[in-house]
Amino acid sequence: MAHTGTGFFDRKGNFFKTARDATVSDLAGLLGQIGEGESLAPGIAYMLLERRAEIERLFAEHDRMLEEEAAVKAAREAAALDNDNVAKLPSRPVG
């Protein structure tokens, strides 16, 4: 008797029985060939998916550090503009 089923496709159009397998295939494709001989990319892709929450937390921390770094740089640049080492000339009377 015929029955229906659910399948998932990666970005290349390959069919997979589970969403996890399709996502691992896409991640491995993004990573490309890693290592000599058989690629390590599928195993690394699987680990990335398994540790997704930890990886997303690390990227969030990284983004916060970049924001802090940009703020410190902007403050230093502003302080350099306001540096007292530059003598201000007295204004001349108009006329």
CORKASUL-V784600 format. One record per residue. N is the residue number from 1. PHI is phi in radians with two decimals (* if undefined). PSI is psi in whole degrees, 0 to 359 (NA if undefined). NEAR is the number of other ideal C-beta (glycine too) atoms within 10 Angstrom. Layout:
n=[N & N]
phi=[PHI & PHI]
psi=[PSI & PSI]
near=[NEAR & NEAR]
//
This chain:
n=[1 & 2 & 3 & 4 & 5 & 6 & 7 & 8 & 9 & 10 & 11 & 12 & 13 & 14 & 15 & 16 & 17 & 18 & 19 & 20 & 21 & 22 & 23 & 24 & 25 & 26 & 27 & 28 & 29 & 30 & 31 & 32 & 33 & 34 & 35 & 36 & 37 & 38 & 39 & 40 & 41 & 42 & 43 & 44 & 45 & 46 & 47 & 48 & 49 & 50 & 51 & 52 & 53 & 54 & 55 & 56 & 57 & 58 & 59 & 60 & 61 & 62 & 63 & 64 & 65 & 66 & 67 & 68 & 69 & 70 & 71 & 72 & 73 & 74 & 75 & 76 & 77 & 78 & 79 & 80 & 81 & 82 & 83 & 84 & 85 & 86 & 87 & 88 & 89 & 90 & 91 & 92 & 93 & 94 & 95]
phi=[* & -1.28 & -2.56 & -1.75 & -2.64 & -2.01 & -2.41 & -2.30 & -2.11 & -1.42 & -1.18 & -1.52 & 1.63 & -1.32 & -1.52 & -2.38 & -1.32 & -2.16 & -1.12 & -1.03 & -1.12 & -1.15 & -1.19 & -1.05 & -1.07 & -1.13 & -1.08 & -1.07 & -1.11 & -1.16 & -1.27 & 1.35 & -1.28 & -2.18 & 1.58 & -1.47 & 1.21 & -1.17 & -1.14 & -1.48 & -0.98 & -1.06 & -1.18 & -1.16 & -1.05 & -1.08 & -1.14 & -1.05 & -1.18 & -1.14 & -1.84 & -0.94 & -1.06 & -1.14 & -1.16 & -1.10 & -1.11 & -1.10 & -1.16 & -1.13 & -1.11 & -1.06 & -1.08 & -1.11 & -1.11 & -1.10 & -1.12 & -1.11 & -1.07 & -1.14 & -1.16 & -1.13 & -1.09 & -1.11 & -1.14 & -1.14 & -1.15 & -1.15 & -1.16 & -1.15 & -1.23 & -1.63 & -1.05 & -1.36 & -1.26 & -1.73 & -1.39 & -1.62 & -1.38 & -1.17 & -1.32 & -1.55 & -1.23 & -1.39 & 2.51]
psi=[139 & 150 & 165 & 163 & 170 & 139 & 167 & 147 & 139 & 183 & 339 & 353 & 8 & 139 & 139 & 150 & 333 & 154 & 323 & 313 & 321 & 319 & 319 & 319 & 317 & 316 & 316 & 322 & 321 & 323 & 328 & 195 & 124 & 123 & 172 & 148 & 228 & 131 & 143 & 353 & 316 & 320 & 320 & 319 & 318 & 316 & 322 & 317 & 319 & 326 & 26 & 313 & 317 & 319 & 317 & 323 & 317 & 319 & 324 & 317 & 320 & 315 & 319 & 319 & 321 & 321 & 317 & 318 & 317 & 321 & 319 & 317 & 317 & 320 & 319 & 319 & 321 & 320 & 324 & 326 & 329 & 13 & 137 & 357 & 351 & 121 & 135 & 133 & 144 & 148 & 143 & 146 & 141 & 132 & NA]
near=[2 & 3 & 4 & 4 & 5 & 7 & 10 & 15 & 12 & 17 & 10 & 9 & 6 & 13 & 10 & 16 & 11 & 11 & 11 & 13 & 17 & 19 & 18 & 23 & 20 & 18 & 18 & 21 & 15 & 11 & 15 & 8 & 11 & 14 & 10 & 7 & 6 & 10 & 15 & 14 & 19 & 17 & 14 & 16 & 21 & 16 & 13 & 17 & 15 & 12 & 12 & 11 & 8 & 10 & 13 & 10 & 11 & 11 & 10 & 10 & 10 & 10 & 10 & 10 & 10 & 10 & 10 & 10 & 10 & 10 & 10 & 10 & 10 & 10 & 10 & 10 & 10 & 9 & 9 & 10 & 8 & 8 & 7 & 6 & 5 & 8 & 6 & 6 & 5 & 6 & 6 & 6 & 5 & 4 & 3]
//
